[in-house]
Amino acid sequence: MNKQYCILDCYVDEPACFGVPPFVSPYPRYVYGALLDAGIYDDEIVYLTIDVLRKAEYRLPHSFHYVFLIGGAIVPGKYLGFKIGTVPEITKIIATNKRQNFAIGGMIAHLVKDFTNTTLVTGDIEQFAFDVARGNKPLPDNYRTYKNLSRWAVAGSHMVKLHPQFPNLICEIETYRGCPRRNHCSFCAEGLMQSVDFRDEEDILHEIDALIAQGIFRFRIGRQADIIAYKSHLQDFVHGFPRPDPAIVINLFTELQRRINEGHISMLNIDNANPGTIFYFPHESQAIIDCIAHTVTPGDTMPLGVESFDPAVIPKNNLKLHKDQVIQVVQLINDAGGTTINGIHRLLPGINLIHGLIGETSDTFKINYESLAEILDRGLLLKRINIRSLFPFPGTIAAQKQTHNTMIENRYRFYREKIRSDIDHTMIAKLFPIGTVMYHMQVLSCMHGYSYAKEIRSYAITAKIPVSLPLFSFVDCIVVGHQERSLLCLPYPIRINTLPQKALEGIPGIGKKGASAIIVHRPFAGMDDVRPYLEHIPENIVQAIAEGF
């Protein structure tokens, strides 16, 4: 049969959704399922990624009835091994394939120009795709219902097998849309939804089971504004935050735990908890966080949308909490998830900060720095600090009041780097002390004799390894040093007889002179021979060397 439809995944990175590999977002899976539900056969659908199209100089392999292009980076980040599709790239794709009909969905649809061969889908592209395939009049602002999505999410599970990185993927799972707060942050895209729409627990689990059946074993319950508020009744509010229903959230994670126990899920992560919900409902939130902390894979992050600690900025942007309140929330999560499994903390908070908010001054970033320093001084742990410049979503208050001030921009950059050097480095050393072993790290980049690897998980830290390893291979690592936002690691166990000089120099206590002496006198038959060269080496590193013989 002819390939009638193409799903072109240019990746997404939204405040509530990841889609850059190793993540695969729900949107292309939903489109695939919608096409199948409309009567299209598997062999009539092609799934391509922006990485594949880059190699083809942005030219499609042949003509399709429709190309459903999905992309968006409202808060773009830095990625290792992959790159999100940009507006200029998407424009080039459209221009290179002038006779091709495109439907563009995702947040990128609000940024791309409207060409004669494109439809900018501001609603749900999966609903648009369904209507196209059924021969109905497709409306670009139409939204799907969760009744339809219950079928599409399950049927679309087969799409993951077409992904170039299959099976080394983590699937983003949606729990609801919209923001449960009564009043929304100045930049909130979720708040533009007319209502909050929760998915049924059974539909979420059916989708996960369908993906498991296809060979996916890693999941992130991440496509929501606030996991604590999942299926809140939205009848009891305090300061605009809804009272959580612990029983419902705990039941969902109990079902996920059962799948973990049965060996069907190997990696489970979460995303997005509203610090305001946790602060104003500490008892309900603690019950939920205790359950989550004992369900997710150790090393997970509970990101908190703090955005700013500046007391002048908080009310102008309708943010959630002030500094002392945030610290109480950080303490609560540390208490619930701060225990370790094989040296890795179960669940720790992350803090999201945004530059570009209404009312910022040159003092804002100093206040942010000092607030984070206080968290560090109190002995509390943060899994990561995310600092991004605001890209205001069209229609939000922040988009209407966006200004640029060079002096403020310079102060932001100064304190961003100061946070990286003073706070991130210290925090990383606490989280990953020398000798920590990290398993199943995937090599995503190789440059200048170094390999860069990450776990397939949410907010995975980068391991910089002074050894050339095959791209996309997996390696176990041991931490031998710390950088601002990454770890210096060696393959584990440490094979002292084969490591290059640069790698030997990275072992604490060896240095250039010691590395040269080891190279001159090796190969060593065993630990008795090499031990004289390891006098100043930490004992856990010595043990890793012993395991290498």
One Martini backbone bead per residue (centre of mass of N, CA, C, O) as a GRO file, in nm:
protein
  549
    1MET     BB    1   0.100   0.033   0.014
    2ASN     BB    2   0.061   0.351   0.050
    3LYS     BB    3   0.204   0.629   0.202
    4GLN     BB    4  -0.018   0.859   0.333
    5TYR     BB    5   0.122   0.904   0.623
    6CYS     BB    6   0.301   1.147   0.833
    7ILE     BB    7   0.509   1.147   1.122
    8LEU     BB    8   0.674   1.444   1.244
    9ASP     BB    9   0.930   1.448   1.486
   10CYS     BB   10   1.056   1.754   1.646
   11TYR     BB   11   0.993   1.774   1.922
   12VAL     BB   12   0.951   1.834   2.277
   13ASP     BB   13   0.955   2.124   2.527
   14GLU     BB   14   0.773   2.144   2.807
   15PRO     BB   15   0.660   2.216   3.119
   16ALA     BB   16   0.473   1.917   3.076
   17CYS     BB   17   0.685   1.800   2.840
   18PHE     BB   18   0.865   1.536   2.698
   19GLY     BB   19   1.049   1.461   2.354
   20VAL     BB   20   1.345   1.417   2.384
   21PRO     BB   21   1.571   1.210   2.352
   22PRO     BB   22   1.459   0.937   2.525
   23PHE     BB   23   1.202   1.078   2.475
   24VAL     BB   24   0.842   1.025   2.425
   25SER     BB   25   0.575   1.168   2.336
   26PRO     BB   26   0.229   1.150   2.304
   27TYR     BB   27   0.154   1.282   2.028
   28PRO     BB   28   0.248   1.071   1.810
   29ARG     BB   29   0.085   0.841   1.939
   30TYR     BB   30  -0.194   0.967   1.905
   31VAL     BB   31  -0.191   0.997   1.599
   32TYR     BB   32  -0.156   0.701   1.535
   33GLY     BB   33  -0.419   0.610   1.681
   34ALA     BB   34  -0.616   0.790   1.519
   35LEU     BB   35  -0.561   0.662   1.243
   36LEU     BB   36  -0.644   0.376   1.315
   37ASP     BB   37  -0.934   0.453   1.416
   38ALA     BB   38  -1.003   0.566   1.112
   39GLY     BB   39  -0.876   0.310   0.918
   40ILE     BB   40  -0.580   0.300   0.915
   41TYR     BB   41  -0.298   0.146   0.827
   42ASP     BB   42   0.013   0.076   0.927
   43ASP     BB   43   0.138   0.074   0.617
   44GLU     BB   44   0.034   0.398   0.588
   45ILE     BB   45   0.256   0.472   0.811
   46VAL     BB   46   0.496   0.726   0.893
   47TYR     BB   47   0.789   0.756   1.102
   48LEU     BB   48   0.962   1.061   1.184
   49THR     BB   49   1.254   1.241   1.245
   50ILE     BB   50   1.453   1.514   1.249
   51ASP     BB   51   1.717   1.352   1.226
   52VAL     BB   52   1.647   1.212   0.960
   53LEU     BB   53   1.595   1.476   0.792
   54ARG     BB   54   1.874   1.601   0.813
   55LYS     BB   55   2.016   1.375   0.639
   56ALA     BB   56   1.801   1.465   0.392
   57GLU     BB   57   1.782   1.777   0.373
   58TYR     BB   58   1.457   1.798   0.440
   59ARG     BB   59   1.361   1.554   0.267
   60LEU     BB   60   1.118   1.371   0.171
   61PRO     BB   61   1.079   1.051   0.047
   62HIS     BB   62   0.772   1.135  -0.018
   63SER     BB   63   0.448   1.161  -0.092
   64PHE     BB   64   0.172   1.280   0.099
   65HIS     BB   65  -0.133   1.346   0.208
   66TYR     BB   66  -0.001   1.383   0.506
   67VAL     BB   67   0.172   1.595   0.745
   68PHE     BB   68   0.245   1.547   1.094
   69LEU     BB   69   0.372   1.810   1.274
   70ILE     BB   70   0.581   1.802   1.572
   71GLY     BB   71   0.637   2.082   1.804
   72GLY     BB   72   0.832   2.232   2.080
   73ALA     BB   73   0.991   2.523   2.273
   74ILE     BB   74   0.922   2.717   2.532
   75VAL     BB   75   1.168   2.572   2.721
   76PRO     BB   76   1.457   2.550   2.617
   77GLY     BB   77   1.725   2.324   2.611
   78LYS     BB   78   1.982   2.107   2.675
   79TYR     BB   79   2.121   1.847   2.468
   80LEU     BB   80   2.223   1.503   2.447
   81GLY     BB   81   2.252   1.388   2.107
   82PHE     BB   82   2.014   1.599   2.066
   83LYS     BB   83   1.772   1.803   1.862
   84ILE     BB   84   1.554   2.033   1.838
   85GLY     BB   85   1.323   2.168   1.648
   86THR     BB   86   1.323   2.453   1.465
   87VAL     BB   87   1.184   2.708   1.304
   88PRO     BB   88   1.384   2.717   1.062
   89GLU     BB   89   1.360   2.413   1.001
   90ILE     BB   90   1.057   2.400   0.950
   91THR     BB   91   1.059   2.604   0.723
   92LYS     BB   92   1.247   2.432   0.542
   93ILE     BB   93   1.064   2.189   0.510
   94ILE     BB   94   0.833   2.339   0.369
   95ALA     BB   95   1.007   2.460   0.132
   96THR     BB   96   1.123   2.179   0.025
   97ASN     BB   97   0.794   2.076   0.039
   98LYS     BB   98   0.570   2.240  -0.143
   99ARG     BB   99   0.357   1.989  -0.224
  100GLN     BB  100   0.306   1.954   0.079
  101ASN     BB  101   0.098   1.863   0.332
  102PHE     BB  102   0.060   2.045   0.641
  103ALA     BB  103   0.042   1.972   0.994
  104ILE     BB  104   0.082   2.187   1.279
  105GLY     BB  105   0.187   2.091   1.601
  106GLY     BB  106   0.201   2.230   1.885
  107MET     BB  107   0.371   2.506   2.004
  108ILE     BB  108   0.495   2.574   1.717
  109ALA     BB  109   0.228   2.681   1.581
  110HIS     BB  110   0.270   2.979   1.717
  111LEU     BB  111   0.557   3.040   1.533
  112VAL     BB  112   0.472   2.969   1.257
  113LYS     BB  113   0.420   3.028   0.946
  114ASP     BB  114   0.162   3.070   0.708
  115PHE     BB  115   0.138   2.855   0.463
  116THR     BB  116  -0.018   2.722   0.186
  117ASN     BB  117   0.079   2.408   0.292
  118THR     BB  118  -0.051   2.490   0.577
  119THR     BB  119  -0.165   2.388   0.909
  120LEU     BB  120  -0.243   2.547   1.207
  121VAL     BB  121  -0.264   2.367   1.507
  122THR     BB  122  -0.425   2.482   1.807
  123GLY     BB  123  -0.515   2.227   1.886
  124ASP     BB  124  -0.547   1.888   1.819
  125ILE     BB  125  -0.370   1.687   1.607
  126GLU     BB  126  -0.523   1.418   1.653
  127GLN     BB  127  -0.802   1.527   1.568
  128PHE     BB  128  -0.720   1.621   1.289
  129ALA     BB  129  -0.625   1.342   1.185
  130PHE     BB  130  -0.893   1.196   1.217
  131ASP     BB  131  -1.059   1.379   1.025
  132VAL     BB  132  -0.894   1.335   0.774
  133ALA     BB  133  -0.919   1.016   0.765
  134ARG     BB  134  -1.251   1.033   0.768
  135GLY     BB  135  -1.342   1.297   0.589
  136ASN     BB  136  -1.358   1.530   0.757
  137LYS     BB  137  -1.372   1.846   0.872
  138PRO     BB  138  -1.092   2.003   0.962
  139LEU     BB  139  -1.015   2.166   1.270
  140PRO     BB  140  -0.758   2.354   1.417
  141ASP     BB  141  -0.943   2.406   1.708
  142ASN     BB  142  -0.972   2.122   1.793
  143TYR     BB  143  -1.071   1.888   2.052
  144ARG     BB  144  -1.022   1.628   2.238
  145THR     BB  145  -1.120   1.347   2.411
  146TYR     BB  146  -1.087   1.104   2.655
  147LYS     BB  147  -1.253   0.896   2.507
  148ASN     BB  148  -1.076   0.887   2.252
  149LEU     BB  149  -0.796   0.861   2.390
  150SER     BB  150  -0.833   0.576   2.509
  151ARG     BB  151  -0.780   0.455   2.221
  152TRP     BB  152  -0.528   0.605   2.103
  153ALA     BB  153  -0.313   0.538   2.320
  154VAL     BB  154  -0.320   0.233   2.268
  155ALA     BB  155  -0.292   0.216   1.956
  156GLY     BB  156  -0.017   0.405   1.957
  157SER     BB  157   0.202   0.211   2.083
  158HIS     BB  158   0.340   0.102   1.815
  159MET     BB  159   0.522   0.350   1.740
  160VAL     BB  160   0.783   0.289   1.911
  161LYS     BB  161   0.903   0.079   1.699
  162LEU     BB  162   0.981   0.332   1.492
  163HIS     BB  163   1.194   0.427   1.668
  164PRO     BB  164   1.536   0.467   1.656
  165GLN     BB  165   1.558   0.410   1.994
  166PHE     BB  166   1.450   0.147   2.005
  167PRO     BB  167   1.397   0.063   2.348
  168ASN     BB  168   1.554   0.344   2.444
  169LEU     BB  169   1.294   0.457   2.621
  170ILE     BB  170   1.076   0.725   2.751
  171CYS     BB  171   0.745   0.755   2.846
  172GLU     BB  172   0.512   0.991   2.829
  173ILE     BB  173   0.250   1.060   3.076
  174GLU     BB  174  -0.078   1.145   3.090
  175THR     BB  175  -0.323   1.287   3.336
  176TYR     BB  176  -0.361   1.605   3.257
  177ARG     BB  177  -0.535   1.918   3.197
  178GLY     BB  178  -0.438   2.189   3.323
  179CYS     BB  179  -0.485   2.415   3.602
  180PRO     BB  180  -0.598   2.390   3.941
  181ARG     BB  181  -0.576   2.668   3.976
  182ARG     BB  182  -0.745   2.967   4.000
  183ASN     BB  183  -0.466   3.106   3.969
  184HIS     BB  184  -0.220   3.222   3.741
  185CYS     BB  185   0.054   3.247   3.602
  186SER     BB  186   0.177   3.476   3.374
  187PHE     BB  187   0.300   3.210   3.182
  188CYS     BB  188   0.057   3.010   3.167
  189ALA     BB  189  -0.053   2.767   2.944
  190GLU     BB  190  -0.250   2.586   3.107
  191GLY     BB  191  -0.437   2.832   3.198
  192LEU     BB  192  -0.582   2.856   2.906
  193MET     BB  193  -0.755   2.655   2.987
  194GLN     BB  194  -1.091   2.624   3.064
  195SER     BB  195  -1.011   2.343   3.200
  196VAL     BB  196  -0.998   2.056   3.398
  197ASP     BB  197  -0.867   1.735   3.268
  198PHE     BB  198  -0.909   1.410   3.371
  199ARG     BB  199  -0.779   1.108   3.377
  200ASP     BB  200  -0.828   0.792   3.400
  201GLU     BB  201  -0.668   0.544   3.552
  202GLU     BB  202  -0.733   0.315   3.350
  203ASP     BB  203  -0.619   0.461   3.098
  204ILE     BB  204  -0.330   0.487   3.192
  205LEU     BB  205  -0.278   0.179   3.236
  206HIS     BB  206  -0.348   0.084   2.950
  207GLU     BB  207  -0.122   0.236   2.812
  208ILE     BB  208   0.114   0.112   2.966
  209ASP     BB  209   0.050  -0.183   2.889
  210ALA     BB  210   0.079  -0.141   2.583
  211LEU     BB  211   0.380  -0.052   2.596
  212ILE     BB  212   0.486  -0.305   2.727
  213ALA     BB  213   0.398  -0.496   2.492
  214GLN     BB  214   0.612  -0.336   2.294
  215GLY     BB  215   0.889  -0.283   2.495
  216ILE     BB  216   0.828  -0.087   2.735
  217PHE     BB  217   0.999   0.015   3.073
  218ARG     BB  218   0.974   0.336   3.060
  219PHE     BB  219   0.849   0.604   3.281
  220ARG     BB  220   0.661   0.926   3.286
  221ILE     BB  221   0.474   1.112   3.516
  222GLY     BB  222   0.445   1.435   3.343
  223ARG     BB  223   0.161   1.529   3.205
  224GLN     BB  224   0.150   1.788   3.434
  225ALA     BB  225   0.117   2.042   3.672
  226ASP     BB  226   0.019   1.840   3.932
  227ILE     BB  227   0.043   1.543   4.094
  228ILE     BB  228  -0.098   1.607   4.368
  229ALA     BB  229  -0.379   1.708   4.200
  230TYR     BB  230  -0.483   1.451   4.110
  231LYS     BB  231  -0.820   1.439   4.118
  232SER     BB  232  -0.930   1.675   4.228
  233HIS     BB  233  -1.239   1.820   4.318
  234LEU     BB  234  -1.252   2.140   4.311
  235GLN     BB  235  -1.395   2.256   4.610
  236ASP     BB  236  -1.123   2.289   4.787
  237PHE     BB  237  -0.971   2.597   4.882
  238VAL     BB  238  -0.633   2.742   4.931
  239HIS     BB  239  -0.516   3.007   4.793
  240GLY     BB  240  -0.611   2.852   4.509
  241PHE     BB  241  -0.570   2.560   4.620
  242PRO     BB  242  -0.622   2.229   4.597
  243ARG     BB  243  -0.735   1.958   4.750
  244PRO     BB  244  -0.612   1.668   4.793
  245ASP     BB  245  -0.635   1.306   4.694
  246PRO     BB  246  -0.461   1.053   4.815
  247ALA     BB  247  -0.608   0.788   4.731
  248ILE     BB  248  -0.584   0.825   4.423
  249VAL     BB  249  -0.277   0.853   4.391
  250ILE     BB  250  -0.199   0.596   4.547
  251ASN     BB  251  -0.345   0.397   4.361
  252LEU     BB  252  -0.180   0.450   4.109
  253PHE     BB  253   0.105   0.376   4.243
  254THR     BB  254   0.027   0.090   4.326
  255GLU     BB  255  -0.007  -0.014   4.036
  256LEU     BB  256   0.284   0.052   3.951
  257GLN     BB  257   0.421  -0.125   4.163
  258ARG     BB  258   0.317  -0.393   4.056
  259ARG     BB  259   0.473  -0.370   3.783
  260ILE     BB  260   0.749  -0.363   3.912
  261ASN     BB  261   0.734  -0.636   4.068
  262GLU     BB  262   0.679  -0.793   3.780
  263GLY     BB  263   0.895  -0.652   3.564
  264HIS     BB  264   0.759  -0.417   3.364
  265ILE     BB  265   0.917  -0.192   3.533
  266SER     BB  266   1.241  -0.014   3.542
  267MET     BB  267   1.131   0.294   3.503
  268LEU     BB  268   1.023   0.558   3.736
  269ASN     BB  269   0.880   0.881   3.686
  270ILE     BB  270   0.839   1.229   3.756
  271ASP     BB  271   0.641   1.544   3.742
  272ASN     BB  272   0.530   1.807   3.878
  273ALA     BB  273   0.500   2.011   4.162
  274ASN     BB  274   0.317   2.213   4.366
  275PRO     BB  275   0.422   2.401   4.629
  276GLY     BB  276   0.145   2.511   4.720
  277THR     BB  277   0.001   2.247   4.776
  278ILE     BB  278   0.202   2.144   4.989
  279PHE     BB  279   0.186   2.380   5.191
  280TYR     BB  280  -0.143   2.393   5.231
  281PHE     BB  281  -0.121   2.046   5.223
  282PRO     BB  282   0.080   1.861   5.409
  283HIS     BB  283  -0.066   1.592   5.479
  284GLU     BB  284  -0.158   1.502   5.201
  285SER     BB  285   0.119   1.535   5.060
  286GLN     BB  286   0.285   1.339   5.233
  287ALA     BB  287   0.133   1.082   5.157
  288ILE     BB  288   0.202   1.102   4.857
  289ILE     BB  289   0.514   1.129   4.871
  290ASP     BB  290   0.570   0.867   5.018
  291CYS     BB  291   0.464   0.687   4.791
  292ILE     BB  292   0.637   0.789   4.558
  293ALA     BB  293   0.921   0.742   4.689
  294HIS     BB  294   0.848   0.411   4.701
  295THR     BB  295   0.813   0.382   4.369
  296VAL     BB  296   1.021   0.514   4.244
  297THR     BB  297   1.316   0.550   4.111
  298PRO     BB  298   1.597   0.597   4.228
  299GLY     BB  299   1.677   0.948   4.162
  300ASP     BB  300   1.446   1.130   4.170
  301THR     BB  301   1.230   1.412   4.070
  302MET     BB  302   1.064   1.707   4.224
  303PRO     BB  303   0.943   1.960   4.064
  304LEU     BB  304   0.951   2.318   4.137
  305GLY     BB  305   0.759   2.613   4.074
  306VAL     BB  306   0.907   2.897   4.177
  307GLU     BB  307   1.087   3.114   3.973
  308SER     BB  308   1.092   3.310   4.249
  309PHE     BB  309   1.227   3.494   4.548
  310ASP     BB  310   1.113   3.766   4.484
  311PRO     BB  311   0.885   3.964   4.658
  312ALA     BB  312   0.819   4.153   4.403
  313VAL     BB  313   0.756   3.926   4.182
  314ILE     BB  314   0.543   3.729   4.287
  315PRO     BB  315   0.272   3.904   4.269
  316LYS     BB  316   0.305   3.999   3.962
  317ASN     BB  317   0.297   3.660   3.879
  318ASN     BB  318   0.141   3.469   4.062
  319LEU     BB  319   0.287   3.307   4.255
  320LYS     BB  320   0.318   3.086   4.528
  321LEU     BB  321   0.591   3.144   4.708
  322HIS     BB  322   0.795   3.201   4.963
  323LYS     BB  323   1.090   3.121   5.085
  324ASP     BB  324   1.006   2.985   5.359
  325GLN     BB  325   0.796   2.803   5.222
  326VAL     BB  326   0.982   2.652   5.031
  327ILE     BB  327   1.164   2.528   5.251
  328GLN     BB  328   0.942   2.352   5.373
  329VAL     BB  329   0.902   2.179   5.118
  330VAL     BB  330   1.191   2.077   5.093
  331GLN     BB  331   1.188   1.935   5.366
  332LEU     BB  332   0.956   1.736   5.317
  333ILE     BB  333   1.093   1.586   5.077
  334ASN     BB  334   1.349   1.505   5.226
  335ASP     BB  335   1.205   1.332   5.441
  336ALA     BB  336   1.067   1.132   5.232
  337GLY     BB  337   1.334   1.102   5.000
  338GLY     BB  338   1.637   1.095   5.153
  339THR     BB  339   1.681   0.819   5.123
  340THR     BB  340   1.889   0.535   5.041
  341ILE     BB  341   1.983   0.341   4.742
  342ASN     BB  342   2.286   0.260   4.682
  343GLY     BB  343   2.346   0.589   4.729
  344ILE     BB  344   2.052   0.671   4.631
  345HIS     BB  345   1.813   0.889   4.622
  346ARG     BB  346   1.487   0.864   4.588
  347LEU     BB  347   1.362   1.177   4.650
  348LEU     BB  348   1.399   1.505   4.510
  349PRO     BB  349   1.412   1.828   4.478
  350GLY     BB  350   1.335   2.077   4.242
  351ILE     BB  351   1.429   2.397   4.090
  352ASN     BB  352   1.248   2.653   3.926
  353LEU     BB  353   1.377   2.917   3.722
  354ILE     BB  354   1.294   3.256   3.601
  355HIS     BB  355   1.369   3.467   3.331
  356GLY     BB  356   1.137   3.748   3.261
  357LEU     BB  357   0.974   3.870   3.472
  358ILE     BB  358   0.766   4.065   3.625
  359GLY     BB  359   0.964   4.304   3.807
  360GLU     BB  360   1.246   4.287   3.749
  361THR     BB  361   1.575   4.318   3.882
  362SER     BB  362   1.907   4.327   3.969
  363ASP     BB  363   1.825   4.182   4.256
  364THR     BB  364   1.683   3.910   4.193
  365PHE     BB  365   1.941   3.717   4.157
  366LYS     BB  366   2.053   3.755   4.438
  367ILE     BB  367   1.809   3.640   4.585
  368ASN     BB  368   1.821   3.362   4.458
  369TYR     BB  369   2.103   3.289   4.553
  370GLU     BB  370   2.058   3.325   4.863
  371SER     BB  371   1.830   3.114   4.885
  372LEU     BB  372   1.995   2.869   4.789
  373ALA     BB  373   2.218   2.897   5.003
  374GLU     BB  374   2.028   2.841   5.243
  375ILE     BB  375   1.954   2.556   5.166
  376LEU     BB  376   2.243   2.453   5.182
  377ASP     BB  377   2.309   2.543   5.479
  378ARG     BB  378   2.069   2.348   5.596
  379GLY     BB  379   2.120   2.057   5.443
  380LEU     BB  380   1.969   2.056   5.186
  381LEU     BB  381   1.834   1.890   4.898
  382LEU     BB  382   1.902   1.913   4.542
  383LYS     BB  383   1.885   1.771   4.234
  384ARG     BB  384   1.800   2.048   4.082
  385ILE     BB  385   1.871   2.354   3.890
  386ASN     BB  386   1.645   2.547   3.695
  387ILE     BB  387   1.750   2.788   3.442
  388ARG     BB  388   1.534   3.015   3.264
  389SER     BB  389   1.421   3.171   2.992
  390LEU     BB  390   1.155   3.341   2.891
  391PHE     BB  391   0.888   3.209   2.678
  392PRO     BB  392   0.612   3.351   2.597
  393PHE     BB  393   0.296   3.265   2.570
  394PRO     BB  394   0.047   3.318   2.382
  395GLY     BB  395  -0.190   3.503   2.594
  396THR     BB  396  -0.022   3.586   2.815
  397ILE     BB  397   0.079   3.823   3.032
  398ALA     BB  398   0.387   3.808   2.973
  399ALA     BB  399   0.361   3.864   2.663
  400GLN     BB  400   0.252   4.168   2.704
  401LYS     BB  401   0.527   4.247   2.910
  402GLN     BB  402   0.772   4.228   2.733
  403THR     BB  403   1.117   4.295   2.812
  404HIS     BB  404   1.439   4.471   2.776
  405ASN     BB  405   1.746   4.451   2.988
  406THR     BB  406   2.079   4.462   2.997
  407MET     BB  407   2.146   4.476   3.299
  408ILE     BB  408   1.969   4.238   3.384
  409GLU     BB  409   2.096   4.030   3.199
  410ASN     BB  410   2.381   4.043   3.325
  411ARG     BB  411   2.296   3.961   3.615
  412TYR     BB  412   2.181   3.691   3.541
  413ARG     BB  413   2.443   3.564   3.428
  414PHE     BB  414   2.614   3.595   3.680
  415TYR     BB  415   2.424   3.427   3.880
  416ARG     BB  416   2.407   3.170   3.720
  417GLU     BB  417   2.711   3.103   3.744
  418LYS     BB  418   2.721   3.115   4.055
  419ILE     BB  419   2.530   2.881   4.100
  420ARG     BB  420   2.695   2.670   3.950
  421SER     BB  421   2.968   2.701   4.116
  422ASP     BB  422   2.856   2.709   4.426
  423ILE     BB  423   2.597   2.508   4.432
  424ASP     BB  424   2.593   2.276   4.231
  425HIS     BB  425   2.868   2.152   4.302
  426THR     BB  426   2.806   2.092   4.599
  427MET     BB  427   2.549   1.922   4.554
  428ILE     BB  428   2.671   1.700   4.374
  429ALA     BB  429   2.877   1.598   4.587
  430LYS     BB  430   2.649   1.500   4.779
  431LEU     BB  431   2.492   1.306   4.579
  432PHE     BB  432   2.793   1.216   4.432
  433PRO     BB  433   3.013   1.061   4.565
  434ILE     BB  434   3.297   0.927   4.573
  435GLY     BB  435   3.219   0.593   4.448
  436THR     BB  436   2.975   0.610   4.290
  437VAL     BB  437   2.747   0.391   4.135
  438MET     BB  438   2.649   0.380   3.783
  439TYR     BB  439   2.400   0.241   3.585
  440HIS     BB  440   2.327   0.226   3.261
  441MET     BB  441   2.489   0.415   3.066
  442GLN     BB  442   2.441   0.625   2.789
  443VAL     BB  443   2.600   0.696   2.499
  444LEU     BB  444   2.567   1.034   2.330
  445SER     BB  445   2.879   1.131   2.321
  446CYS     BB  446   3.186   1.220   2.124
  447MET     BB  447   3.480   1.411   2.248
  448HIS     BB  448   3.809   1.444   2.273
  449GLY     BB  449   3.817   1.148   2.428
  450TYR     BB  450   3.519   1.171   2.520
  451SER     BB  451   3.245   1.046   2.705
  452TYR     BB  452   2.881   1.089   2.706
  453ALA     BB  453   2.657   1.004   2.978
  454LYS     BB  454   2.325   0.854   3.044
  455GLU     BB  455   2.049   0.798   3.181
  456ILE     BB  456   1.723   0.664   3.142
  457ARG     BB  457   1.596   0.962   3.265
  458SER     BB  458   1.503   1.201   3.469
  459TYR     BB  459   1.734   1.428   3.507
  460ALA     BB  460   2.004   1.336   3.404
  461ILE     BB  461   2.327   1.299   3.461
  462THR     BB  462   2.643   1.372   3.348
  463ALA     BB  463   2.900   1.165   3.214
  464LYS     BB  464   3.252   1.207   3.211
  465ILE     BB  465   3.460   1.008   2.993
  466PRO     BB  466   3.816   0.929   2.941
  467VAL     BB  467   3.675   0.745   2.702
  468SER     BB  468   3.626   0.561   2.418
  469LEU     BB  469   3.291   0.500   2.313
  470PRO     BB  470   3.024   0.370   2.189
  471LEU     BB  471   2.758   0.477   2.045
  472PHE     BB  472   2.484   0.381   2.249
  473SER     BB  473   2.616   0.256   2.465
  474PHE     BB  474   2.675   0.074   2.770
  475VAL     BB  475   2.766   0.191   3.110
  476ASP     BB  476   2.945   0.159   3.396
  477CYS     BB  477   2.996   0.387   3.678
  478ILE     BB  478   3.245   0.587   3.852
  479VAL     BB  479   3.305   0.831   4.077
  480VAL     BB  480   3.594   1.086   4.065
  481GLY     BB  481   3.425   1.361   4.004
  482HIS     BB  482   3.347   1.726   3.979
  483GLN     BB  483   3.122   1.943   3.830
  484GLU     BB  484   2.886   2.167   3.790
  485ARG     BB  485   2.677   1.946   3.598
  486SER     BB  486   2.884   1.702   3.643
  487LEU     BB  487   3.063   1.397   3.596
  488LEU     BB  488   3.350   1.218   3.680
  489CYS     BB  489   3.424   0.913   3.508
  490LEU     BB  490   3.452   0.553   3.521
  491PRO     BB  491   3.466   0.255   3.437
  492TYR     BB  492   3.282  -0.027   3.568
  493PRO     BB  493   3.528  -0.149   3.655
  494ILE     BB  494   3.860  -0.079   3.718
  495ARG     BB  495   4.109  -0.097   3.453
  496ILE     BB  496   4.435  -0.038   3.510
  497ASN     BB  497   4.577  -0.179   3.245
  498THR     BB  498   4.394   0.011   3.014
  499LEU     BB  499   4.403   0.289   3.091
  500PRO     BB  500   4.450   0.592   3.011
  501GLN     BB  501   4.613   0.858   3.120
  502LYS     BB  502   4.372   1.053   3.155
  503ALA     BB  503   4.211   0.855   3.338
  504LEU     BB  504   4.420   0.818   3.565
  505GLU     BB  505   4.430   1.125   3.646
  506GLY     BB  506   4.121   1.118   3.757
  507ILE     BB  507   4.220   0.980   3.999
  508PRO     BB  508   4.223   1.021   4.318
  509GLY     BB  509   4.574   1.064   4.400
  510ILE     BB  510   4.753   1.048   4.130
  511GLY     BB  511   4.804   1.193   3.874
  512LYS     BB  512   5.057   1.233   3.651
  513LYS     BB  513   5.285   1.080   3.795
  514GLY     BB  514   5.121   0.826   3.872
  515ALA     BB  515   5.028   0.750   3.586
  516SER     BB  516   5.310   0.706   3.466
  517ALA     BB  517   5.397   0.478   3.660
  518ILE     BB  518   5.176   0.278   3.585
  519ILE     BB  519   5.243   0.253   3.280
  520VAL     BB  520   5.537   0.149   3.315
  521HIS     BB  521   5.448  -0.114   3.518
  522ARG     BB  522   5.262  -0.230   3.331
  523PRO     BB  523   5.129  -0.510   3.395
  524PHE     BB  524   4.922  -0.632   3.647
  525ALA     BB  525   4.840  -0.921   3.828
  526GLY     BB  526   4.755  -0.752   4.093
  527MET     BB  527   4.710  -0.587   4.391
  528ASP     BB  528   4.997  -0.624   4.503
  529ASP     BB  529   5.133  -0.462   4.266
  530VAL     BB  530   4.949  -0.185   4.274
  531ARG     BB  531   4.929  -0.072   4.571
  532PRO     BB  532   5.183   0.127   4.583
  533TYR     BB  533   5.004   0.337   4.382
  534LEU     BB  534   4.745   0.366   4.619
  535GLU     BB  535   4.786   0.538   4.889
  536HIS     BB  536   4.582   0.807   4.803
  537ILE     BB  537   4.329   0.632   4.770
  538PRO     BB  538   4.023   0.570   4.790
  539GLU     BB  539   3.882   0.282   4.899
  540ASN     BB  540   3.647   0.257   4.684
  541ILE     BB  541   3.847   0.270   4.444
  542VAL     BB  542   4.023   0.030   4.516
  543GLN     BB  543   3.790  -0.174   4.493
  544ALA     BB  544   3.734  -0.119   4.189
  545ILE     BB  545   4.013  -0.221   4.101
  546ALA     BB  546   3.992  -0.509   4.214
  547GLU     BB  547   3.737  -0.579   4.029
  548GLY     BB  548   3.921  -0.554   3.751
  549PHE     BB  549   4.075  -0.848   3.775
   0.00000   0.00000   0.00000
